[in-house]
Amino acid sequence: MQKTVPMGPGPRTKEVLEVLIRDLPEDPETLRARREAVLAAVGSFDPARDPLAEALDQCLRSLRLRVKSLQEAGKGPAEAPTAAESPHARETLLTASQPASTVPTRQILRWGAREKALYHDVVNLFDLGDQSGAMTSLERLTMLAPKAEELLLFFQKNEALLLQTYQESLGSLQRKVFRLPQEHWIRIPTDHPEEMDRLLKVCDGNRRIEDLTRLLEQPPLVTLAMISHLVRCRYVELS
């Protein structure tokens, strides 16, 4: 039988405990007041109002979904039993074997050095009060990597502000979008031209901006950013 050796706290744990004990007040009344203040702070803490807690909660939810998707995708057909079965336990009718079901996993796209540099440009321009320049850089970033995790998180965290900004800059989400002749186009750098082509195909002059945000299977802000940049580069016009 293997002997179990009790595990004690590590050096780092002891160091943390020593710091905590050293900072505790010696007076019982002061210690009791400190305890009540900590309990009151914990009781009034609302994660929904704390940006860091909200961001951490979002990261944890995302990680749980990824782990679940990987686990489901990795499930294969069950192994056959190794023990011999009794003839009376065998099925009389043979049925066709069914293929193992697989759950498709969404490809996780990340920013590279180019996209990160452009994002820093967006943040710096917003800090300088240059909203027009910041929105232009944000739209360039969207055209480069419209499905990047970092971009989708940025849109999610700033959804209300960006929706209001686009409603003001585009005039109205009820305006119709129609495609211009190709000779007017100003080339747009993108690593995903299929996403831009998918949007251009439905810009027929009959659909409104609002219709396009519902038609395309992506966050509405991604569609709004793409439309705004297409207008700027003379791919489409609004009426």
C-alpha positions as CSV (number, residue, x, y, z in Angstrom):
1,M,0.0,0.0,0.0
2,Q,1.4,3.4,-1.0
3,K,2.0,5.7,2.0
4,T,0.3,9.1,1.8
5,V,2.5,12.0,2.8
6,P,0.6,15.0,4.1
7,M,1.2,18.1,2.1
8,G,1.9,21.3,4.0
9,P,1.7,24.9,2.7
10,G,4.4,25.9,0.2
11,P,6.9,28.7,0.8
12,R,4.9,31.2,-1.2
13,T,1.7,30.4,0.8
14,K,3.6,30.9,4.1
15,E,4.9,34.2,2.9
16,V,1.4,35.4,2.0
17,L,0.0,34.3,5.3
18,E,2.8,36.1,7.2
19,V,2.0,39.3,5.4
20,L,-1.7,39.0,6.2
21,I,-1.1,38.3,9.9
22,R,1.5,41.0,10.2
23,D,-1.0,43.7,9.0
24,L,-3.8,42.6,11.4
25,P,-4.4,45.0,14.2
26,E,-3.6,43.7,17.7
27,D,-6.5,45.5,19.4
28,P,-9.7,43.2,19.5
29,E,-12.0,46.2,18.9
30,T,-10.1,47.4,15.9
31,L,-9.9,43.8,14.6
32,R,-13.7,43.4,14.9
33,A,-14.2,46.8,13.2
34,R,-11.9,45.7,10.3
35,R,-13.8,42.4,10.0
36,E,-17.2,44.2,9.8
37,A,-15.9,46.6,7.2
38,V,-14.6,43.7,5.0
39,L,-18.0,41.9,5.3
40,A,-19.9,45.0,4.4
41,A,-17.6,45.6,1.4
42,V,-18.1,42.0,0.2
43,G,-21.9,42.2,0.7
44,S,-22.2,45.4,-1.3
45,F,-19.9,44.2,-4.1
46,D,-21.8,43.9,-7.4
47,P,-19.8,42.2,-10.2
48,A,-22.2,43.6,-12.9
49,R,-21.0,47.2,-12.0
50,D,-17.3,46.4,-11.9
51,P,-15.6,46.4,-15.3
52,L,-12.8,44.1,-14.3
53,A,-15.2,41.5,-12.8
54,E,-17.4,41.7,-15.8
55,A,-14.4,41.2,-18.2
56,L,-13.2,38.3,-16.1
57,D,-16.7,36.8,-16.1
58,Q,-16.9,37.1,-19.9
59,C,-13.5,35.4,-20.3
60,L,-14.5,32.5,-18.0
61,R,-17.8,32.0,-19.9
62,S,-15.9,32.0,-23.2
63,L,-13.3,29.5,-21.8
64,R,-16.1,27.2,-20.6
65,L,-17.8,27.3,-24.0
66,R,-14.5,26.5,-25.7
67,V,-13.7,23.6,-23.4
68,K,-17.3,22.2,-23.9
69,S,-17.0,22.4,-27.6
70,L,-13.6,20.7,-27.7
71,Q,-14.9,18.0,-25.4
72,E,-18.0,17.3,-27.5
73,A,-16.0,17.4,-30.7
74,G,-13.5,14.9,-29.3
75,K,-16.1,12.3,-28.4
76,G,-15.8,9.3,-30.7
77,P,-17.9,6.0,-30.9
78,A,-17.9,4.0,-27.7
79,E,-15.4,1.1,-27.6
80,A,-16.8,-2.4,-28.0
81,P,-16.8,-4.6,-24.8
82,T,-13.8,-6.9,-24.7
83,A,-15.6,-9.7,-22.8
84,A,-17.3,-12.4,-24.9
85,E,-21.1,-12.0,-25.0
86,S,-23.5,-14.8,-24.5
87,P,-25.3,-16.0,-27.8
88,H,-28.6,-15.4,-26.1
89,A,-27.7,-11.7,-25.5
90,R,-27.1,-11.0,-29.2
91,E,-29.6,-9.1,-31.2
92,T,-31.6,-11.1,-33.8
93,L,-31.9,-8.2,-36.3
94,L,-28.8,-6.5,-37.5
95,T,-29.1,-2.7,-37.9
96,A,-26.8,-0.4,-40.0
97,S,-24.2,1.3,-37.9
98,Q,-24.8,5.0,-37.4
99,P,-21.9,7.5,-37.9
100,A,-20.6,9.2,-34.8
101,S,-22.1,12.6,-34.5
102,T,-19.6,15.4,-34.4
103,V,-20.1,19.0,-33.2
104,P,-18.4,21.6,-35.4
105,T,-16.1,23.9,-33.5
106,R,-15.9,27.6,-34.4
107,Q,-12.5,28.6,-35.5
108,I,-10.9,31.1,-33.1
109,L,-9.3,34.0,-34.9
110,R,-6.8,36.2,-33.2
111,W,-5.2,39.6,-34.0
112,G,-1.7,39.6,-35.4
113,A,0.9,42.4,-34.9
114,R,-0.7,44.5,-37.7
115,E,-4.2,44.4,-36.2
116,K,-2.8,45.1,-32.7
117,A,-1.0,48.2,-33.9
118,L,-4.1,49.4,-35.6
119,Y,-6.1,48.9,-32.4
120,H,-3.6,51.0,-30.4
121,D,-4.2,53.7,-33.1
122,V,-7.9,53.5,-32.4
123,V,-7.5,53.9,-28.7
124,N,-5.0,56.7,-29.0
125,L,-7.2,58.7,-31.4
126,F,-10.2,58.3,-29.1
127,D,-8.0,59.6,-26.2
128,L,-7.0,62.6,-28.3
129,G,-10.7,63.3,-29.0
130,D,-10.3,62.5,-32.8
131,Q,-13.5,60.5,-33.1
132,S,-13.6,60.6,-36.9
133,G,-10.0,59.3,-37.1
134,A,-10.6,56.6,-34.5
135,M,-13.7,55.4,-36.3
136,T,-11.9,55.2,-39.6
137,S,-9.1,53.1,-38.0
138,L,-11.7,50.9,-36.3
139,E,-13.4,50.3,-39.7
140,R,-10.0,49.4,-41.3
141,L,-9.4,47.0,-38.4
142,T,-12.9,45.5,-39.0
143,M,-12.2,45.0,-42.7
144,L,-8.9,43.3,-41.9
145,A,-10.2,40.8,-39.4
146,P,-14.0,41.0,-39.0
147,K,-14.3,37.8,-37.0
148,A,-11.3,38.2,-34.6
149,E,-12.2,37.5,-30.9
150,E,-10.6,40.8,-29.8
151,L,-12.7,42.9,-32.2
152,L,-15.9,41.2,-31.2
153,L,-15.2,41.7,-27.5
154,F,-14.4,45.4,-28.2
155,F,-17.7,45.8,-30.0
156,Q,-19.6,44.0,-27.2
157,K,-18.0,46.2,-24.5
158,N,-18.7,49.5,-26.3
159,E,-22.0,48.5,-28.1
160,A,-24.2,51.4,-26.9
161,L,-21.7,54.1,-27.7
162,L,-20.8,52.7,-31.1
163,L,-24.4,52.2,-32.1
164,Q,-25.2,55.8,-31.3
165,T,-22.1,57.0,-33.2
166,Y,-23.1,55.0,-36.4
167,Q,-26.7,56.2,-36.2
168,E,-25.4,59.8,-36.2
169,S,-22.7,59.3,-38.9
170,L,-24.9,57.3,-41.3
171,G,-27.9,59.5,-40.9
172,S,-30.4,56.8,-40.3
173,L,-30.5,53.0,-40.3
174,Q,-33.6,53.3,-42.7
175,R,-31.4,54.5,-45.6
176,K,-31.1,52.1,-48.5
177,V,-27.7,50.8,-49.7
178,F,-26.9,50.3,-53.3
179,R,-23.7,49.2,-55.0
180,L,-21.6,51.6,-57.2
181,P,-19.8,50.6,-60.4
182,Q,-16.4,49.0,-59.8
183,E,-14.5,51.8,-61.5
184,H,-15.3,54.1,-58.5
185,W,-13.9,51.7,-55.9
186,I,-10.9,52.6,-53.7
187,R,-9.1,49.3,-52.9
188,I,-9.7,48.1,-49.3
189,P,-7.0,46.0,-47.6
190,T,-8.6,42.8,-46.2
191,D,-7.6,39.3,-45.3
192,H,-11.2,38.1,-45.7
193,P,-12.5,39.4,-49.1
194,E,-15.3,36.8,-49.0
195,E,-16.9,38.8,-46.1
196,M,-16.9,42.0,-48.0
197,D,-18.2,40.2,-51.2
198,R,-21.0,38.7,-49.1
199,L,-22.1,42.2,-48.0
200,L,-21.8,43.7,-51.4
201,K,-24.0,41.0,-53.0
202,V,-27.0,42.1,-50.8
203,C,-26.5,45.9,-51.4
204,D,-29.1,46.0,-54.2
205,G,-30.7,49.4,-53.5
206,N,-33.8,47.8,-52.0
207,R,-32.5,46.8,-48.6
208,R,-32.1,49.3,-45.8
209,I,-29.0,49.4,-43.5
210,E,-31.2,47.9,-40.7
211,D,-32.2,45.0,-43.0
212,L,-28.5,44.2,-43.7
213,T,-27.7,44.1,-40.0
214,R,-30.4,41.5,-39.6
215,L,-29.7,39.6,-42.8
216,L,-26.0,38.9,-42.2
217,E,-25.1,36.4,-39.5
218,Q,-22.7,38.6,-37.6
219,P,-22.9,41.2,-34.9
220,P,-24.7,44.3,-36.2
221,L,-21.8,46.6,-35.3
222,V,-19.5,44.6,-37.7
223,T,-22.0,45.2,-40.5
224,L,-22.3,48.9,-39.7
225,A,-18.6,49.3,-39.6
226,M,-18.2,47.6,-43.0
227,I,-21.0,49.6,-44.6
228,S,-19.5,52.9,-43.3
229,H,-16.1,51.9,-44.7
230,L,-17.6,50.8,-48.0
231,V,-19.3,54.2,-48.3
232,R,-16.0,56.0,-47.6
233,C,-14.2,53.9,-50.3
234,R,-16.9,54.5,-52.9
235,Y,-18.1,50.8,-53.0
236,V,-21.7,51.8,-52.1
237,E,-23.9,54.8,-51.6
238,L,-26.8,55.5,-49.3
239,S,-30.1,56.9,-50.4
